[in-house]
Amino acid sequence: MLFPKINVINNPVKLFFILAFIFLPLLTKGHPENKLSTTDNYFNESPEIYYSFPVSESEILQELFHIISIDKISPDSVYAYANSREFELFLEYEIPYTLLQRPGIVDFDLNMKTWEELKSRDLTESWDFYPTYEAYVSLMYSFEQDFPEMVEIINIGQTVMGRDLLFARISPETGKKRAVPQFMYTSTMHGDETAGFILSLRLIHYLLTNYGEDEAITSLMDNVDIWICPNENPDGTYTNNNSTVTGATRGNANGIDLNRNYPNPVNNPWQPQQPETTAMINFADTINFIMSANMHGGIELVNFPFDSWVSSANTHADHDWWEFVMYEYVDTVHAHSTPGYMTGMGDGVTHGGDWYVIYGSRQDYFNYYRSCREFTLELSNQKLLAPHLLPAHWEYNYRSLLNYIRQSTFGVHGTVYDNETGEALLAEISIPGYDSDNSEVFTSLPHGNYNRPLLTGSYNMLFSAGGFDPVAINGVQAVNHERTWLNVAMGEDVSGEVLTVSISLDGEGEAHPFEGEQLFNLGANLFLSAAPAEGWIFGEWVINDVSYSEDNLVYPLTEDTEVLAVFTEHETVSEIAVIPGEMHFGEGVIGQVHTKNLRILNTGDADLTIFAISLDGDDAFFMDDPASRSTMLIPPGDEESVTFFFQPEAEQEYTADILIESNDPEKPIIEIPVSGSGVHETAIIALSADTMDFGNVHINESMEQELTVANHGNLSLTIEAVDLDETLPFTINGITFPITLEPGQSQDLLVTFSPLVSGIKSGIAVFQSNAGNDPEYSFYLKGNGIDPTSIHEISTQPVSLEVFPNPIKHNTSVVLNMLQTESVKLLLFDMQGRLRMVLHDGKLPAGEHTFELSAIYDRLEHGVYVLSAQTAVSRQSLRMIK
């Protein structure tokens, strides 16, 4: 919806006579074959025209609202855009009109910047430019590259011309769905209204560069996920080419006004739904946005819902809240702008339909169909704003833009959950007798959180979820610029009476429910869980002066409750482990050098430092000198390998000890026994490697690696078989056992990894032979199966999942492999995103952990489920089928 400042070409009188002469045939309804003949060239150059016509009778004007894109209504004239089809229909009304220069055609310098030019600019202050399309895309992705922990760029689809529709999701926990309000800003769905385009880009930069520096910005980002799409119609903005915004059009490449293209509760759009509209609708289906705004230009005001009705016919249930928030926006602007700015429609605030009624606006779609509070922000009288004016418009508006985001954190907030299991519920939160036209809100999964903006007052709220009796809680107090936390348990033995729960922390960590004062309904089970910060461990819960040692605790609420989570400081430590624990060389041919490798692993949560490795015993055992002299640093979860040698000189037994000095506080020195015997004749088995890591392999695909087995002895070596667990996804091919290798002979084997499910899998292959050095030689195998269809892309993960068998049965096991000790949640969701089961929530040591599904198998319906392992820094998910 736009209200532009009209640009009439030079001398209006002269223009009138020129246009009247050129377009006279268009005014003659009796000659339809001539209607568009003189405008064909114009539509070849642009998908739309801009023109004015006298104000018609109300009924005719209402009909025209359905045909063309009304831009502005003044006392004497209507200003509109039309594509060729729309203009042909308009001509049927025989209304005189005047063609005008499109607002997107400007004669001033647009200060267009390429990406190469932008890379060298200081963006802290200098935002007096327009980027080329390529520079815009590069700038968006540079935010992600420069601030990977705070922003991710998401492409939600393509335009008619294949340009990208990009969102920046700004959150201090990227890649994680947080239980916070989801907020959205978009701009320039009318391609020639560009002030918001630059202000949105600058807002992204401002938020990212001020996080951790500005307390208010840090708090805002900690409490809201902010989604910003700077340009919702890049085809309209870059109509001529990617290098300039001059000639920008209101509509998309098909000449269709996207702000008349959304489903509408009164009259649906008559134009086909455009790709840009479809992409936004599909995207909004995946995010439960609580508040949003879309930025326009052509007038200076804020326009709140509804567009489809005048206020005397219908208003939003939160009409009074809307007026409060809109005047907060405009009053703040007036305090920081020049006189006269943002005074459209008198004081800069209007109800949409009171300005003029339109159908198919995005504002009404989000409010009516998505239960989201969205308004339309008109930033400048001039649509395609001159670049030198952009910094001033930022100064006028940025505080208000931040204030509006902050409004999403006020009102009534909380979670809704199953009182028996603690599972989050998909629930509707309504205010009977107050809500109308889908103003109710809903919880978001997987957390079950909801957010309801409200004006100061007392409200009777109703919580409804499938399979549960509704819970009515009366007298819920909302206060302007404050947040009321109300958590509701649903199930038997709960009521609508509320209790106060105050949760505080002693030490460093997180508690669920979170720290602070909250309301719960009487009879609710309080599902408490604690997650210590790094370097801390959970100590106890203290509830109403009674101590509880469980870090996960279910506590029934019968009265107002004081909860304290106690954490104690824990110093991270290194922990050494060695494989093998004893090194036996077995029989070695006298005079020959035989080798074995020792694996040194760090199974702790701090760096392991190896100060010295030495040998104490018979001289027949030795090692490389550098290994005995140099310090070795092994990070948590990593390992190093050291080679030892055995060269017997006589037919006798030899012994020694390997001594390893490290910073493991429990085992500063460990001793590893070493033994071997010298013989004149024996078969000696040797492999080209002790371990084989296949890395990442897609499930249902295979990877092969070559392994060479050799006889380093002086007698025949007979390998009877290779023992390998048949349930493992590893096979050894290329030969049939038994095989015999003569002295010095070798044989190449193909080892194959063929994962059927995702997750890290490891095993040991044991070579059974007559080798004197090791008749049961162990060979270690490892690989990571990746599901390319997994909900989350998997890379090298600190945790991995495997389910076998899958489709799941009574005997199905979930194997969780931890590379390091940390807190992890193992959660089961159905395909609707509902949390069905918490298999584990707490700290686990490094290593493999197995969870049986037999106890919950019968409770699961047939279908597809998502198993998710979540830590503070990662998430891995895979699908299970029953």
C-alpha positions in Angstrom: 0.0 0.0 0.0 1.7 3.2 -1.1 1.0 6.9 -1.1 3.7 8.5 -3.4 4.8 12.0 -4.0 3.8 12.5 -7.7 6.5 13.2 -10.2 5.0 14.9 -13.3 7.4 15.3 -16.2 8.6 18.9 -16.4 5.8 21.2 -17.5 2.4 19.6 -16.6 0.5 21.6 -19.2 2.9 20.7 -21.9 2.8 17.1 -20.8 -1.0 17.0 -20.9 -1.1 18.1 -24.6 1.6 15.8 -25.6 0.0 12.8 -23.9 -3.5 13.7 -25.1 -2.2 13.8 -28.7 -0.3 10.5 -28.4 -2.9 8.5 -26.5 -6.2 10.0 -27.9 -7.2 6.7 -29.5 -7.2 5.0 -26.0 -10.1 7.1 -24.9 -12.4 5.8 -27.6 -14.3 2.7 -26.4 -15.9 2.3 -29.8 -12.5 1.3 -31.3 -11.3 -1.6 -29.1 -8.8 -2.7 -31.7 -6.8 0.5 -31.1 -6.9 0.5 -27.3 -3.3 -0.7 -26.7 -1.8 -0.1 -30.1 0.0 3.1 -29.0 1.2 1.6 -25.6 2.6 -1.6 -26.9 6.1 -0.1 -27.1 5.7 1.2 -23.5 4.9 -2.2 -22.1 7.7 -3.7 -24.1 10.1 -1.5 -22.1 8.4 -2.0 -18.7 5.9 -4.5 -17.3 3.8 -1.6 -15.8 2.7 2.0 -16.4 1.9 4.7 -13.8 -0.9 7.1 -14.4 -3.7 9.1 -12.7 -7.4 9.6 -13.3 -10.2 11.6 -11.8 -11.9 10.2 -8.7 -14.9 8.2 -9.9 -18.1 7.2 -8.2 -17.6 5.0 -5.2 -19.0 1.8 -6.8 -16.7 2.3 -9.9 -13.8 2.9 -7.7 -14.4 -0.2 -5.6 -14.5 -2.2 -8.9 -11.2 -0.7 -10.0 -9.6 -1.7 -6.7 -10.0 -5.3 -7.9 -8.5 -4.6 -11.3 -5.5 -2.2 -10.9 -3.0 -1.4 -8.2 -4.2 1.8 -6.5 -1.2 3.8 -5.2 -2.8 7.0 -3.8 -6.1 8.7 -3.6 -6.1 12.5 -3.3 -9.2 14.7 -3.2 -9.2 15.1 -7.0 -7.3 12.2 -8.4 -6.5 8.5 -8.1 -2.9 7.4 -8.8 -2.4 3.8 -10.0 -0.1 1.2 -11.5 -1.3 -1.3 -14.1 0.2 -4.0 -16.3 -1.0 -4.5 -19.9 -3.9 -6.8 -18.9 -5.0 -4.6 -16.1 -4.8 -1.4 -18.2 -6.9 -3.0 -20.9 -9.6 -3.7 -18.4 -9.4 -0.2 -17.0 -9.9 1.3 -20.5 -13.3 -0.4 -20.7 -14.6 2.2 -18.1 -13.9 5.1 -20.6 -12.3 7.1 -17.8 -9.9 9.9 -18.9 -6.4 9.4 -17.6 -2.9 10.9 -17.7 0.2 8.8 -18.1 2.9 9.8 -15.6 6.6 9.1 -15.3 7.1 6.0 -13.1 8.5 6.8 -9.6 11.3 4.3 -10.2 12.7 6.4 -13.0 15.0 9.0 -11.5 17.5 11.5 -12.8 19.9 11.7 -9.8 23.0 9.7 -9.1 22.1 6.5 -7.3 25.6 5.9 -6.0 25.5 2.2 -7.1 28.2 0.1 -5.5 29.7 -3.2 -6.6 30.8 -5.8 -4.1 34.4 -5.0 -4.7 33.7 -1.3 -3.8 31.6 -2.3 -0.7 34.3 -4.5 0.7 36.6 -1.5 1.2 33.9 0.7 2.8 33.4 1.2 6.6 29.8 0.2 7.0 29.5 1.5 10.5 28.5 4.9 9.2 28.5 5.0 5.4 25.1 3.7 4.1 24.5 6.4 1.4 24.5 4.0 -1.6 22.5 1.3 -3.4 24.2 -2.1 -4.0 24.2 -3.9 -7.3 22.2 -7.2 -7.1 25.4 -9.2 -6.9 26.7 -6.8 -4.2 23.5 -7.2 -2.3 23.7 -11.0 -2.3 27.4 -10.9 -1.4 26.8 -8.5 1.4 24.1 -10.8 2.9 26.4 -13.8 2.8 29.3 -11.8 4.2 27.2 -11.2 7.3 27.1 -15.0 7.7 30.8 -15.4 7.0 31.8 -12.6 9.4 29.4 -13.5 12.2 28.8 -17.3 11.9 27.8 -17.6 15.5 25.0 -15.0 15.2 23.5 -15.1 11.7 22.6 -17.5 9.0 21.4 -16.7 5.5 18.4 -18.7 4.3 17.3 -18.7 0.7 13.5 -19.2 0.8 13.0 -19.4 -3.0 13.5 -17.6 -6.3 11.7 -14.8 -8.2 10.2 -15.0 -11.6 13.6 -14.2 -13.1 15.4 -16.6 -10.8 16.8 -14.1 -8.3 17.2 -15.2 -4.7 14.8 -14.3 -1.8 17.2 -14.1 1.1 16.5 -13.9 4.8 19.1 -13.2 7.6 18.2 -15.1 10.7 19.8 -13.3 13.6 20.3 -15.3 16.7 23.1 -15.9 19.2 22.4 -19.7 18.7 22.3 -20.2 15.0 21.2 -23.7 13.8 19.1 -24.2 17.0 15.4 -23.6 17.4 15.0 -21.4 20.5 12.0 -21.0 22.7 11.8 -17.3 22.0 9.5 -15.0 20.0 10.1 -15.2 16.2 10.1 -11.7 14.7 10.2 -10.7 11.0 11.0 -7.5 9.0 10.8 -7.5 5.2 11.1 -4.7 2.7 10.6 -3.6 -0.8 7.9 -6.0 -1.9 7.2 -3.0 -4.2 10.5 -2.9 -6.1 10.6 0.9 -6.5 10.3 1.6 -2.8 13.9 1.3 -1.7 14.4 3.2 1.6 13.6 0.0 3.6 15.9 -2.0 1.4 19.0 -0.1 2.7 17.6 0.4 6.2 17.1 -3.4 6.6 20.6 -4.1 5.5 21.9 -1.5 7.9 19.7 -3.0 10.7 21.3 -6.4 10.2 24.8 -4.9 10.4 23.8 -2.8 13.4 22.5 -5.7 15.4 25.5 -7.9 14.6 28.2 -5.3 15.4 26.5 -4.2 18.6 25.9 -7.7 20.2 28.1 -8.0 23.2 28.9 -4.3 23.0 25.5 -2.7 23.7 23.5 -4.1 26.6 20.1 -3.3 25.1 21.0 -4.9 21.8 22.5 -8.0 23.5 19.4 -8.5 25.6 17.1 -8.0 22.5 19.0 -10.7 20.5 19.2 -13.0 23.5 15.4 -12.9 23.8 14.2 -12.8 20.2 15.0 -14.6 16.9 15.0 -11.8 14.3 14.4 -12.6 10.6 15.1 -9.9 8.1 14.5 -10.0 4.3 15.8 -6.7 2.9 14.3 -7.2 -0.6 11.2 -9.2 -1.2 11.0 -8.2 -4.9 14.5 -8.0 -6.4 13.1 -8.4 -9.9 11.2 -5.1 -9.4 14.1 -3.3 -7.9 16.6 -4.4 -10.6 14.1 -4.2 -13.5 16.6 -3.0 -16.1 19.6 -5.1 -15.0 21.6 -6.2 -11.9 23.8 -3.1 -12.0 21.2 -0.4 -11.3 18.0 0.3 -9.5 16.9 3.1 -11.8 13.8 2.1 -13.7 12.6 0.0 -10.7 9.0 -1.1 -10.9 6.3 -1.6 -8.3 5.3 -5.0 -9.5 7.4 -8.1 -10.1 8.7 -9.2 -13.5 5.2 -10.2 -14.5 4.0 -6.7 -13.6 1.9 -7.9 -10.7 1.6 -6.0 -7.4 2.8 -8.5 -4.7 0.9 -6.6 -2.1 -2.4 -7.5 -3.8 -1.4 -11.1 -4.4 -2.0 -12.8 -1.0 -5.1 -14.8 0.1 -7.7 -12.5 1.5 -10.7 -13.0 3.8 -13.0 -10.7 1.7 -11.9 -11.0 -1.9 -9.1 -13.2 -3.1 -6.7 -11.8 -5.7 -7.8 -12.2 -9.3 -4.2 -12.4 -10.5 -2.4 -15.8 -10.4 -0.2 -16.3 -7.2 3.3 -15.2 -8.0 6.5 -17.2 -7.1 7.5 -14.5 -4.6 4.2 -14.8 -2.9 4.3 -18.6 -2.8 7.8 -18.6 -1.4 6.8 -16.2 1.4 3.6 -18.2 2.3 5.6 -21.5 2.3 8.3 -20.0 4.4 5.8 -18.6 6.9 4.3 -22.1 7.3 7.6 -23.2 8.9 8.0 -20.4 11.4 5.5 -19.3 14.0 6.1 -15.5 13.7 4.6 -13.6 16.5 5.1 -10.1 15.1 6.3 -8.6 11.8 6.3 -5.6 9.6 6.8 -4.9 5.9 8.5 -1.7 4.7 7.2 0.5 1.9 7.5 4.1 0.6 5.5 6.8 -1.1 4.1 8.4 2.1 5.4 8.6 5.7 3.1 6.8 8.1 2.4 3.5 9.9 -0.6 1.5 8.7 -2.1 -1.2 11.0 -4.6 -3.9 10.3 -7.0 -4.4 8.7 -6.7 -3.3 5.0 -9.8 -5.2 4.0 -12.3 -3.3 6.2 -12.8 0.3 7.3 -12.5 0.5 11.1 -16.3 1.2 11.4 -16.9 -2.2 9.8 -14.3 -4.4 11.5 -11.2 -3.9 13.6 -8.5 -6.2 14.9 -9.1 -7.7 18.3 -5.9 -6.0 19.5 -7.0 -2.6 17.9 -6.2 -0.7 21.1 -2.8 -2.5 21.4 -2.1 -1.6 17.8 -2.8 2.1 18.5 -0.5 2.1 21.5 2.4 0.4 19.6 1.9 2.5 16.5 2.0 5.8 18.4 5.0 4.5 20.2 6.7 4.0 16.9 5.7 7.4 15.4 6.3 9.4 18.6 9.8 8.0 18.9 10.4 9.0 15.2 9.1 12.5 15.8 11.5 12.9 18.7 14.5 12.2 16.4 13.5 13.6 13.0 13.0 16.9 11.3 9.6 18.6 11.6 7.0 17.3 9.3 8.5 13.8 8.9 6.1 10.9 9.2 2.9 13.0 9.4 1.0 11.2 6.6 -2.8 11.2 7.1 -2.3 13.9 9.7 -0.3 12.4 12.5 1.5 9.4 10.8 -0.9 6.7 12.1 -3.8 5.1 10.2 -6.0 2.0 10.3 -5.5 0.4 6.8 -9.0 0.5 5.5 -9.6 4.0 6.8 -6.8 5.1 4.4 -8.3 3.1 1.6 -9.5 -0.5 1.4 -7.5 -3.0 -0.6 -7.5 -6.8 -0.9 -4.7 -9.3 -1.1 -2.2 -7.4 1.1 0.4 -9.2 3.0 -0.5 -7.4 6.2 -4.0 -8.9 6.2 -2.7 -12.3 5.2 -0.3 -12.5 8.2 -2.9 -11.1 10.6 -5.8 -13.1 9.5 -4.3 -16.4 8.4 -1.1 -16.6 10.3 -2.1 -15.2 13.7 0.8 -12.8 13.4 0.8 -9.1 14.3 2.0 -7.3 11.2 1.8 -3.6 10.2 2.9 -1.7 7.1 5.7 0.9 7.5 5.8 3.7 5.0 9.2 5.2 5.3 9.5 8.1 2.7 7.4 10.3 0.5 9.8 9.7 -2.3 9.7 6.1 -3.3 13.2 5.6 -4.8 14.9 7.7 -2.1 18.0 9.6 -3.1 21.1 7.9 -1.5 22.2 11.0 0.4 18.9 10.9 2.3 19.2 7.3 3.5 21.4 8.0 6.5 18.9 10.6 7.8 16.0 8.1 7.4 18.0 5.6 9.4 18.5 8.1 12.2 14.8 8.9 12.2 13.7 5.3 12.4 16.2 2.9 13.9 15.2 3.4 17.5 11.5 2.7 16.6 12.5 -0.4 14.6 14.3 -1.7 17.7 11.3 -0.8 19.9 8.9 -2.7 17.7 11.1 -5.8 17.9 11.2 -5.4 21.7 7.4 -5.3 21.8 7.4 -9.0 20.9 9.0 -9.8 24.3 6.1 -8.1 26.2 2.7 -9.4 27.1 1.9 -13.0 28.3 4.5 -15.7 27.4 5.0 -19.3 28.6 4.9 -23.0 27.7 2.2 -25.5 27.4 3.0 -29.2 28.2 1.6 -32.6 29.1 1.5 -32.8 32.8 2.2 -36.6 32.8 5.2 -36.7 30.5 6.4 -33.1 30.3 6.2 -33.2 26.5 5.5 -29.9 24.8 2.1 -29.6 23.3 0.7 -27.9 20.2 -1.9 -25.7 21.8 -4.2 -22.8 21.1 -4.2 -19.8 23.4 -7.3 -17.7 23.1 -9.2 -15.0 25.1 -12.9 -15.8 24.9 -15.1 -12.8 24.1 -12.0 -10.8 23.1 -10.4 -12.7 20.2 -11.7 -12.4 16.7 -10.6 -13.1 13.1 -8.0 -15.6 14.1 -6.2 -13.4 16.6 -5.6 -16.4 18.8 -2.0 -17.6 19.1 -0.5 -21.0 19.1 2.5 -22.7 20.7 5.7 -23.5 18.8 7.3 -26.9 18.8 9.5 -28.5 19.9 9.4 -26.3 23.0 5.7 -25.6 23.4 6.3 -21.9 23.9 3.8 -19.2 23.1 3.9 -15.4 23.0 0.8 -13.2 23.2 1.3 -9.4 22.9 -1.3 -7.6 25.0 -2.1 -4.1 26.3 -2.2 -3.5 30.1 -5.2 -5.3 31.5 -6.7 -8.4 33.0 -7.5 -11.3 30.7 -9.4 -14.6 30.9 -7.3 -17.0 28.9 -8.2 -20.4 27.5 -5.6 -23.1 26.7 -6.7 -25.9 24.3 -4.8 -28.9 23.0 -6.0 -32.1 21.3 -6.7 -35.0 23.7 -6.9 -32.7 26.8 -9.6 -30.9 28.6 -9.2 -27.1 28.1 -7.7 -25.1 30.9 -9.2 -21.7 31.7 -7.1 -19.3 33.7 -8.9 -16.1 34.6 -7.5 -12.7 35.6 -4.1 -13.0 33.9 -2.4 -9.6 34.3 -0.6 -8.0 31.4 1.5 -4.8 31.8 2.8 -2.5 29.1 6.5 -3.0 28.5 6.6 -6.0 30.8 6.4 -9.8 30.4 4.1 -12.1 32.3 5.3 -15.7 32.3 2.5 -18.2 32.5 3.2 -21.9 32.0 0.3 -24.3 31.7 0.3 -28.0 32.4 -2.6 -30.0 30.7 -4.0 -33.3 32.0 -5.7 -34.7 35.0 -5.7 -33.1 38.4 -4.7 -29.6 37.2 -6.8 -26.5 37.6 -7.0 -22.9 36.5 -5.7 -21.6 39.8 -2.2 -20.2 39.5 0.9 -20.6 41.7 4.1 -18.6 41.7 7.4 -20.4 41.1 10.7 -18.5 41.6 13.8 -20.2 40.2 17.2 -18.9 41.1 20.8 -20.2 40.4 23.8 -20.6 42.6 26.9 -21.0 40.4 27.0 -21.1 36.6 24.7 -23.1 34.5 21.2 -23.2 33.1 17.9 -24.4 34.6 14.7 -25.5 32.9 12.3 -23.9 33.5 14.5 -20.8 33.2 15.7 -18.5 36.0 13.1 -16.0 37.2 9.6 -15.7 38.6 6.9 -17.6 36.7 3.3 -18.7 37.0 2.1 -22.3 36.8 -1.4 -23.8 37.3 -2.2 -25.7 40.4 -1.5 -29.4 40.2 1.2 -28.9 37.5 4.3 -31.1 37.6 7.4 -29.0 37.6 9.9 -30.8 35.2 13.2 -29.5 36.4 16.5 -30.1 34.5 19.9 -28.5 35.1 22.8 -28.0 32.7 26.0 -26.8 34.2 28.3 -24.4 32.4 31.7 -25.5 31.2 33.9 -26.1 34.3 30.9 -26.6 36.6 28.8 -29.6 37.7 25.3 -29.8 39.1 25.1 -30.1 42.8 21.5 -30.1 44.0 18.0 -28.6 43.8 16.8 -26.9 46.9 13.0 -26.6 46.8 11.2 -24.9 49.7 14.4 -25.6 51.8 14.4 -29.3 50.9 17.4 -30.7 49.0 17.1 -33.1 46.0 20.2 -34.6 44.3 18.7 -35.5 40.9 19.6 -33.2 38.1 16.4 -34.1 36.3 13.5 -33.9 38.8 9.7 -33.9 38.6 8.2 -31.9 41.4 4.4 -31.6 41.9 3.2 -28.0 42.7 0.8 -27.6 45.5 1.8 -24.1 46.7 4.0 -21.1 45.8 7.4 -22.5 45.4 11.0 -21.3 45.8 13.5 -23.3 43.7 17.3 -23.0 43.8 19.7 -24.8 41.4 23.1 -25.2 42.9 26.2 -25.7 40.7 29.7 -26.3 42.0 32.9 -25.4 40.2 34.5 -28.4 38.4 38.0 -28.2 36.9 38.3 -29.9 33.6 41.0 -32.6 33.5 42.9 -34.6 31.0 42.6 -38.4 31.1 45.0 -40.8 29.4 44.1 -44.2 27.9 46.4 -46.5 25.9 45.8 -49.3 23.4 47.0 -52.0 23.8 47.3 -52.1 27.6 50.1 -54.6 27.3 52.4 -54.8 24.3 53.3 -58.4 23.3 55.6 -58.8 20.3 55.3 -62.6 20.6 57.9 -64.5 18.6 60.4 -62.4 16.7 63.0 -63.7 14.2 66.5 -63.2 15.7 68.3 -60.4 14.0 65.2 -58.9 12.4 63.4 -55.7 13.5 59.7 -56.0 14.3 57.3 -53.2 15.0 54.1 -52.4 16.9 52.1 -49.2 17.4 50.9 -47.8 20.7 47.7 -45.6 20.6 47.6 -42.9 23.2 44.1 -41.4 23.7 42.8 -38.4 25.6 39.4 -39.4 27.1 39.2 -36.4 29.3 37.8 -32.9 28.8 41.1 -30.9 28.9 44.2 -31.1 26.7 46.5 -34.0 27.5 50.2 -33.2 27.6 52.7 -36.1 27.2 55.9 -34.9 28.8 58.0 -38.0 28.1 57.9 -41.5 26.7 60.7 -43.9 27.6 61.6 -47.6 27.8 63.0 -49.4 30.9 64.2 -52.9 30.4 66.0 -55.1 27.8 67.8 -53.3 25.0 66.0 -55.5 22.4 63.1 -53.0 22.7 63.6 -49.4 21.4 61.7 -46.4 19.9 62.4 -43.4 17.7 64.5 -40.9 19.7 62.3 -37.9 18.8 59.3 -39.4 20.4 61.2 -39.8 23.7 62.4 -36.2 23.7 59.5 -34.1 22.4 56.4 -33.0 24.3 53.1 -34.2 22.8 49.8 -32.3 23.0 46.6 -34.3 22.5 43.2 -32.4 22.5 40.1 -34.0 24.2 38.8 -36.9 22.0 42.0 -37.1 19.9 44.8 -39.7 19.9 48.4 -40.1 18.8 50.3 -43.2 17.7 53.9 -44.1 18.7 55.9 -46.9 17.1 58.0 -49.3 19.1 60.6 -51.8 17.8 61.8 -55.3 18.9 65.1 -56.8 17.6 65.9 -60.0 19.5 69.6 -61.2 19.5 69.2 -64.6 21.0 66.7 -67.4 21.6 65.3 -66.1 24.9 62.5 -64.1 26.5 62.8 -60.3 26.7 60.8 -57.8 28.9 60.6 -54.1 29.4 58.2 -51.4 30.5 57.0 -48.3 28.5 56.8 -45.3 30.8 54.5 -42.4 29.9 54.6 -39.2 31.9 51.6 -36.9 31.4 49.4 -34.2 33.0 46.7 -36.7 33.9 46.2 -35.9 37.6 45.1 -39.4 38.4 47.8 -41.2 36.4 50.8 -38.9 36.0 53.0 -41.9 35.1 51.7 -45.2 33.6 53.6 -48.3 32.9 52.9 -50.6 29.9 54.5 -54.1 30.1 56.4 -55.1 26.9 57.4 -58.7 26.1 58.8 -60.7 23.3 60.9 -63.8 22.5 63.6 -64.5 20.0 63.3 -67.5 17.7 65.2 -68.7 14.7 62.2 -69.6 12.7 58.5 -68.3 12.8 55.8 -66.9 10.6 55.2 -63.2 11.3 52.0 -61.4 10.3 52.2 -57.7 9.4 49.4 -55.3 8.2 49.9 -52.1 6.2 47.9 -50.3 8.9 46.6 -50.9 12.4 43.5 -48.8 11.9 41.3 -47.8 9.0 39.0 -44.8 9.1 36.5 -44.4 6.2 35.3 -41.0 7.3 31.8 -39.9 6.0 29.9 -42.2 3.7 26.3 -41.8 2.6 24.0 -44.6 3.8 23.2 -47.3 1.2 26.5 -46.4 -0.5 30.0 -48.0 -0.2 33.6 -47.0 0.1 36.6 -49.3 -0.4 40.1 -49.1 1.0 43.1 -51.4 0.3 44.8 -53.3 3.1 48.0 -55.3 2.6 48.8 -58.4 4.7 52.3 -59.7 4.6 54.5 -62.4 6.0 57.7 -60.9 7.5 58.8 -64.2 9.0 60.9 -67.1 7.6 58.2 -69.8 7.8 54.9 -70.2 5.9 52.0 -68.0 7.3 48.6 -69.5 7.2 45.7 -67.2 7.8 42.7 -69.3 8.7 40.0 -66.6 8.8 39.2 -63.0 9.7 36.6 -62.7 12.6 34.4 -59.7 12.1 31.0 -59.1 13.6 28.4 -59.7 10.8 26.1 -57.0 12.1 28.8 -54.4 11.4 28.8 -52.6 8.0 32.3 -53.7 7.2 33.4 -56.6 4.9 36.8 -57.9 3.7 36.8 -58.9 0.1 39.1 -60.1 -2.6 40.1 -63.4 -1.1 38.8 -66.7 0.2 40.3 -68.0 3.5 42.3 -69.8 4.5 45.3 -68.4 2.6 49.0 -69.2 2.9 51.8 -66.6 2.5 55.4 -67.7 2.0 58.1 -65.7 3.7 58.3 -62.2 2.1 54.9 -62.7 0.3 52.0 -60.3 0.6 48.3 -60.2 -0.3 46.1 -57.1 -1.0 42.6 -57.1 0.5 39.7 -54.8 -0.1 37.9 -53.5 3.0 34.5 -52.1 2.4 32.3 -49.8 4.5 28.6 -50.0 3.5 26.5 -48.1 6.2 22.8 -48.8 6.2 22.0 -46.2 8.9 23.6 -42.9 9.9 26.0 -42.6 12.7 29.6 -43.6 13.6 30.3 -47.3 13.6 33.5 -49.0 14.7 34.7 -52.6 15.1 37.6 -54.9 15.3 38.7 -57.5 12.7 40.7 -60.3 14.2 43.2 -62.2 11.9 43.4 -65.9 13.0 46.7 -67.4 11.9 49.8 -69.4 12.9 51.8 -66.2 13.3 54.3 -66.4 16.1 54.2 -62.7 16.8 50.3 -62.5 17.2 48.1 -65.5 16.3 45.0 -63.2 16.9 46.1 -59.9 15.2 43.5 -57.1 15.9 42.7 -54.5 13.2 40.5 -51.5 14.0 37.8 -50.2 11.7 35.8 -47.0 11.8 33.3 -45.1 9.6 30.5 -42.5 9.8 27.3 -43.1 7.9 25.5 -40.0 6.7 21.9 -39.8 5.7 21.7 -37.2 2.9 17.9 -36.9 3.5 18.4 -36.2 7.2 16.5 -33.2 8.6 19.8 -31.6 9.5 23.0 -31.8 7.4 25.6 -33.8 9.2 29.2 -33.0 9.2 31.9 -34.1 11.7 29.8 -34.3 14.8 30.8 -34.4 18.5 27.9 -36.8 18.9 26.6 -39.4 16.5 23.5 -41.6 16.3 22.7 -45.0 15.1 19.5 -47.0 15.2 19.4 -50.8 14.5 17.2 -52.3 13.3 15.4 -49.6 11.4 12.4 -49.9 10.7 12.2 -50.2 14.5 11.2 -53.3 16.3 10.9 -54.3 20.0 14.6 -55.1 20.1 15.7 -51.8 18.4 18.6 -50.1 20.1 19.7 -46.5 19.8 23.5 -46.0 20.0 24.7 -42.6 21.0 28.5 -42.1 20.5 30.0 -39.1 22.4 33.4 -37.8 21.4 33.7 -36.0 24.6 32.0 -35.7 28.0 29.1 -33.1 27.8 25.4 -32.7 28.4 23.2 -34.1 25.7 19.4 -34.4 25.0 18.2 -37.4 23.1 14.7 -36.5 21.9 12.1 -38.3 19.8 9.7 -36.2 17.6 6.9 -37.2 15.2 6.7 -35.7 11.8 4.4 -32.9 13.0 7.2 -31.7 15.2 5.7 -32.9 18.5 8.0 -34.1 21.2 7.0 -37.7 21.9 9.7 -38.9 24.2 12.9 -37.8 26.1 15.2 -40.7 26.0 18.0 -38.9 27.9 18.6 -35.4 29.2 21.8 -34.9 31.1 25.6 -35.3 31.0 27.3 -38.4 29.5 30.9 -39.3 29.3 32.8 -39.8 26.1 32.1 -43.2 24.4 29.2 -45.3 23.2 25.9 -45.4 25.0 23.0 -47.7 24.2 19.3 -47.0 24.8 16.7 -49.7 24.2 13.3 -48.8 22.6 11.5 -51.8 23.9 9.8 -49.8 26.7 8.3 -47.3 24.4 7.8 -49.4 21.3 4.1 -50.1 21.9 3.4 -46.5 22.6 4.4 -45.4 19.1 2.0 -45.4 16.2 3.0 -46.6 12.8 4.7 -43.8 11.0 7.9 -41.8 10.6 9.8 -40.3 13.6 12.8 -38.1 14.0 15.4 -38.9 16.6 17.5 -35.9 17.6 20.7 -35.7 19.7 21.3 -32.1 20.9 24.2 -30.6 22.7 25.1 -27.0 23.4 27.0 -26.7 20.1 25.6 -29.4 17.8 22.6 -31.3 16.7 22.2 -34.5 14.7 19.0 -36.1 13.6 17.9 -39.2 11.7 14.6 -40.7 10.7 13.1 -43.9 12.2 10.2 -45.8 10.7 7.7 -48.0 12.6 
